[in-house]
Each structure stands twice: as structure tokens, then as C-alpha cells.
């Protein structure tokens, strides 16, 4: 359990600042994750709008937005 959140955040920022960006490594990770998602048949979805009504309903409830129509 993290007891000192600010100290951990400071450490994370310092590590990010010190470590140079490695585009090759980042693209390799991305491609590996994309391949895995495709193997699991999670990406791309056959119908990207499937379930959008439920997502909108949840978003309205969370954000306290009332229906206008």
C-alpha cells in the first residue's frame, strides 16, 4: 500500500524525466498489445457502435446530465 502518494508521484516524474523516449521500444510494445487484442478478438470490434446507448446512459448518470428530448 502506498503511504506517501506525493513522494511516489515525485519519484515517477523524476524517472520519466531521466529516461529518454525510446520510440522503437514503444512501437514494439504497441504492436505486441495490438496483436494480442486481435488474437483475443477484442480489436477491432465488429460493430463499434454496439452498446453505445448504454455507455451514453452511464455517462449521463455519472455526470448528472438530464435528458433534453
Phi and psi in radians as a Rosetta constraint file:
Dihedral C 1 N 2 CA 2 C 2 CIRCULARHARMONIC -1.425 0.35
Dihedral N 2 CA 2 C 2 N 3 CIRCULARHARMONIC 2.160 0.35
Dihedral C 2 N 3 CA 3 C 3 CIRCULARHARMONIC -1.747 0.35
Dihedral N 3 CA 3 C 3 N 4 CIRCULARHARMONIC -0.505 0.35
Dihedral C 3 N 4 CA 4 C 4 CIRCULARHARMONIC -2.144 0.35
Dihedral N 4 CA 4 C 4 N 5 CIRCULARHARMONIC 1.539 0.35
Dihedral C 4 N 5 CA 5 C 5 CIRCULARHARMONIC -1.069 0.35
Dihedral N 5 CA 5 C 5 N 6 CIRCULARHARMONIC -0.720 0.35
Dihedral C 5 N 6 CA 6 C 6 CIRCULARHARMONIC -1.115 0.35
Dihedral N 6 CA 6 C 6 N 7 CIRCULARHARMONIC -0.650 0.35
Dihedral C 6 N 7 CA 7 C 7 CIRCULARHARMONIC -1.155 0.35
Dihedral N 7 CA 7 C 7 N 8 CIRCULARHARMONIC -0.725 0.35
Dihedral C 7 N 8 CA 8 C 8 CIRCULARHARMONIC -1.139 0.35
Dihedral N 8 CA 8 C 8 N 9 CIRCULARHARMONIC -0.750 0.35
Dihedral C 8 N 9 CA 9 C 9 CIRCULARHARMONIC -1.084 0.35
Dihedral N 9 CA 9 C 9 N 10 CIRCULARHARMONIC -0.700 0.35
Dihedral C 9 N 10 CA 10 C 10 CIRCULARHARMONIC -1.098 0.35
Dihedral N 10 CA 10 C 10 N 11 CIRCULARHARMONIC -0.754 0.35
Dihedral C 10 N 11 CA 11 C 11 CIRCULARHARMONIC -1.082 0.35
Dihedral N 11 CA 11 C 11 N 12 CIRCULARHARMONIC -0.778 0.35
Dihedral C 11 N 12 CA 12 C 12 CIRCULARHARMONIC -1.067 0.35
Dihedral N 12 CA 12 C 12 N 13 CIRCULARHARMONIC -0.791 0.35
Dihedral C 12 N 13 CA 13 C 13 CIRCULARHARMONIC -1.078 0.35
Dihedral N 13 CA 13 C 13 N 14 CIRCULARHARMONIC -0.705 0.35
Dihedral C 13 N 14 CA 14 C 14 CIRCULARHARMONIC -1.144 0.35
Dihedral N 14 CA 14 C 14 N 15 CIRCULARHARMONIC -0.740 0.35
Dihedral C 14 N 15 CA 15 C 15 CIRCULARHARMONIC -1.114 0.35
Dihedral N 15 CA 15 C 15 N 16 CIRCULARHARMONIC -0.720 0.35
Dihedral C 15 N 16 CA 16 C 16 CIRCULARHARMONIC -1.127 0.35
Dihedral N 16 CA 16 C 16 N 17 CIRCULARHARMONIC -0.715 0.35
Dihedral C 16 N 17 CA 17 C 17 CIRCULARHARMONIC -1.129 0.35
Dihedral N 17 CA 17 C 17 N 18 CIRCULARHARMONIC -0.685 0.35
Dihedral C 17 N 18 CA 18 C 18 CIRCULARHARMONIC -1.366 0.35
Dihedral N 18 CA 18 C 18 N 19 CIRCULARHARMONIC -0.569 0.35
Dihedral C 18 N 19 CA 19 C 19 CIRCULARHARMONIC -1.492 0.35
Dihedral N 19 CA 19 C 19 N 20 CIRCULARHARMONIC 2.105 0.35
Dihedral C 19 N 20 CA 20 C 20 CIRCULARHARMONIC -1.214 0.35
Dihedral N 20 CA 20 C 20 N 21 CIRCULARHARMONIC 2.699 0.35
Dihedral C 20 N 21 CA 21 C 21 CIRCULARHARMONIC -1.266 0.35
Dihedral N 21 CA 21 C 21 N 22 CIRCULARHARMONIC 2.267 0.35
Dihedral C 21 N 22 CA 22 C 22 CIRCULARHARMONIC -2.009 0.35
Dihedral N 22 CA 22 C 22 N 23 CIRCULARHARMONIC 1.646 0.35
Dihedral C 22 N 23 CA 23 C 23 CIRCULARHARMONIC -1.085 0.35
Dihedral N 23 CA 23 C 23 N 24 CIRCULARHARMONIC -0.716 0.35
Dihedral C 23 N 24 CA 24 C 24 CIRCULARHARMONIC -1.032 0.35
Dihedral N 24 CA 24 C 24 N 25 CIRCULARHARMONIC -0.825 0.35
Dihedral C 24 N 25 CA 25 C 25 CIRCULARHARMONIC -1.110 0.35
Dihedral N 25 CA 25 C 25 N 26 CIRCULARHARMONIC -0.753 0.35
Dihedral C 25 N 26 CA 26 C 26 CIRCULARHARMONIC -1.124 0.35
Dihedral N 26 CA 26 C 26 N 27 CIRCULARHARMONIC -0.709 0.35
Dihedral C 26 N 27 CA 27 C 27 CIRCULARHARMONIC -1.172 0.35
Dihedral N 27 CA 27 C 27 N 28 CIRCULARHARMONIC -0.647 0.35
Dihedral C 27 N 28 CA 28 C 28 CIRCULARHARMONIC -1.104 0.35
Dihedral N 28 CA 28 C 28 N 29 CIRCULARHARMONIC -0.754 0.35
Dihedral C 28 N 29 CA 29 C 29 CIRCULARHARMONIC -1.092 0.35
Dihedral N 29 CA 29 C 29 N 30 CIRCULARHARMONIC -0.796 0.35
Dihedral C 29 N 30 CA 30 C 30 CIRCULARHARMONIC -1.021 0.35
Dihedral N 30 CA 30 C 30 N 31 CIRCULARHARMONIC -0.855 0.35
Dihedral C 30 N 31 CA 31 C 31 CIRCULARHARMONIC -1.108 0.35
Dihedral N 31 CA 31 C 31 N 32 CIRCULARHARMONIC -0.644 0.35
Dihedral C 31 N 32 CA 32 C 32 CIRCULARHARMONIC -1.133 0.35
Dihedral N 32 CA 32 C 32 N 33 CIRCULARHARMONIC -0.764 0.35
Dihedral C 32 N 33 CA 33 C 33 CIRCULARHARMONIC -1.159 0.35
Dihedral N 33 CA 33 C 33 N 34 CIRCULARHARMONIC -0.682 0.35
Dihedral C 33 N 34 CA 34 C 34 CIRCULARHARMONIC -1.109 0.35
Dihedral N 34 CA 34 C 34 N 35 CIRCULARHARMONIC -0.770 0.35
Dihedral C 34 N 35 CA 35 C 35 CIRCULARHARMONIC -1.058 0.35
Dihedral N 35 CA 35 C 35 N 36 CIRCULARHARMONIC -0.763 0.35
Dihedral C 35 N 36 CA 36 C 36 CIRCULARHARMONIC -1.085 0.35
Dihedral N 36 CA 36 C 36 N 37 CIRCULARHARMONIC -0.764 0.35
Dihedral C 36 N 37 CA 37 C 37 CIRCULARHARMONIC -1.097 0.35
Dihedral N 37 CA 37 C 37 N 38 CIRCULARHARMONIC -0.683 0.35
Dihedral C 37 N 38 CA 38 C 38 CIRCULARHARMONIC -1.188 0.35
Dihedral N 38 CA 38 C 38 N 39 CIRCULARHARMONIC -0.680 0.35
Dihedral C 38 N 39 CA 39 C 39 CIRCULARHARMONIC -1.112 0.35
Dihedral N 39 CA 39 C 39 N 40 CIRCULARHARMONIC -0.601 0.35
Dihedral C 39 N 40 CA 40 C 40 CIRCULARHARMONIC -1.445 0.35
Dihedral N 40 CA 40 C 40 N 41 CIRCULARHARMONIC -0.004 0.35
Dihedral C 40 N 41 CA 41 C 41 CIRCULARHARMONIC 1.034 0.35
Dihedral N 41 CA 41 C 41 N 42 CIRCULARHARMONIC 0.664 0.35
Dihedral C 41 N 42 CA 42 C 42 CIRCULARHARMONIC -1.844 0.35
Dihedral N 42 CA 42 C 42 N 43 CIRCULARHARMONIC -0.186 0.35
Dihedral C 42 N 43 CA 43 C 43 CIRCULARHARMONIC -2.636 0.35
Dihedral N 43 CA 43 C 43 N 44 CIRCULARHARMONIC 2.400 0.35
Dihedral C 43 N 44 CA 44 C 44 CIRCULARHARMONIC -1.285 0.35
Dihedral N 44 CA 44 C 44 N 45 CIRCULARHARMONIC 2.663 0.35
Dihedral C 44 N 45 CA 45 C 45 CIRCULARHARMONIC -1.297 0.35
Dihedral N 45 CA 45 C 45 N 46 CIRCULARHARMONIC 2.542 0.35
Dihedral C 45 N 46 CA 46 C 46 CIRCULARHARMONIC -1.063 0.35
Dihedral N 46 CA 46 C 46 N 47 CIRCULARHARMONIC -0.675 0.35
Dihedral C 46 N 47 CA 47 C 47 CIRCULARHARMONIC -2.298 0.35
Dihedral N 47 CA 47 C 47 N 48 CIRCULARHARMONIC 1.719 0.35
Dihedral C 47 N 48 CA 48 C 48 CIRCULARHARMONIC -1.124 0.35
Dihedral N 48 CA 48 C 48 N 49 CIRCULARHARMONIC -0.346 0.35
Dihedral C 48 N 49 CA 49 C 49 CIRCULARHARMONIC -1.621 0.35
Dihedral N 49 CA 49 C 49 N 50 CIRCULARHARMONIC 0.002 0.35
Dihedral C 49 N 50 CA 50 C 50 CIRCULARHARMONIC -1.089 0.35
Dihedral N 50 CA 50 C 50 N 51 CIRCULARHARMONIC 2.192 0.35
Dihedral C 50 N 51 CA 51 C 51 CIRCULARHARMONIC 1.434 0.35
Dihedral N 51 CA 51 C 51 N 52 CIRCULARHARMONIC 0.154 0.35
Dihedral C 51 N 52 CA 52 C 52 CIRCULARHARMONIC -1.121 0.35
Dihedral N 52 CA 52 C 52 N 53 CIRCULARHARMONIC -0.578 0.35
Dihedral C 52 N 53 CA 53 C 53 CIRCULARHARMONIC -1.077 0.35
Dihedral N 53 CA 53 C 53 N 54 CIRCULARHARMONIC -0.728 0.35
Dihedral C 53 N 54 CA 54 C 54 CIRCULARHARMONIC -1.170 0.35
Dihedral N 54 CA 54 C 54 N 55 CIRCULARHARMONIC -0.713 0.35
Dihedral C 54 N 55 CA 55 C 55 CIRCULARHARMONIC -1.065 0.35
Dihedral N 55 CA 55 C 55 N 56 CIRCULARHARMONIC -0.732 0.35
Dihedral C 55 N 56 CA 56 C 56 CIRCULARHARMONIC -1.134 0.35
Dihedral N 56 CA 56 C 56 N 57 CIRCULARHARMONIC -0.716 0.35
Dihedral C 56 N 57 CA 57 C 57 CIRCULARHARMONIC -1.074 0.35
Dihedral N 57 CA 57 C 57 N 58 CIRCULARHARMONIC -0.790 0.35
Dihedral C 57 N 58 CA 58 C 58 CIRCULARHARMONIC -1.091 0.35
Dihedral N 58 CA 58 C 58 N 59 CIRCULARHARMONIC -0.761 0.35
Dihedral C 58 N 59 CA 59 C 59 CIRCULARHARMONIC -1.087 0.35
Dihedral N 59 CA 59 C 59 N 60 CIRCULARHARMONIC -0.744 0.35
Dihedral C 59 N 60 CA 60 C 60 CIRCULARHARMONIC -1.104 0.35
Dihedral N 60 CA 60 C 60 N 61 CIRCULARHARMONIC -0.741 0.35
Dihedral C 60 N 61 CA 61 C 61 CIRCULARHARMONIC -1.126 0.35
Dihedral N 61 CA 61 C 61 N 62 CIRCULARHARMONIC -0.773 0.35
Dihedral C 61 N 62 CA 62 C 62 CIRCULARHARMONIC -1.158 0.35
Dihedral N 62 CA 62 C 62 N 63 CIRCULARHARMONIC -0.727 0.35
Dihedral C 62 N 63 CA 63 C 63 CIRCULARHARMONIC -1.570 0.35
Dihedral N 63 CA 63 C 63 N 64 CIRCULARHARMONIC -0.043 0.35
Dihedral C 63 N 64 CA 64 C 64 CIRCULARHARMONIC 1.217 0.35
Dihedral N 64 CA 64 C 64 N 65 CIRCULARHARMONIC 0.562 0.35
Dihedral C 64 N 65 CA 65 C 65 CIRCULARHARMONIC -1.605 0.35
Dihedral N 65 CA 65 C 65 N 66 CIRCULARHARMONIC 2.252 0.35
Dihedral C 65 N 66 CA 66 C 66 CIRCULARHARMONIC -1.540 0.35
Dihedral N 66 CA 66 C 66 N 67 CIRCULARHARMONIC 2.661 0.35
Dihedral C 66 N 67 CA 67 C 67 CIRCULARHARMONIC -1.232 0.35
Dihedral N 67 CA 67 C 67 N 68 CIRCULARHARMONIC 2.456 0.35
Dihedral C 67 N 68 CA 68 C 68 CIRCULARHARMONIC -1.739 0.35
Dihedral N 68 CA 68 C 68 N 69 CIRCULARHARMONIC -0.321 0.35
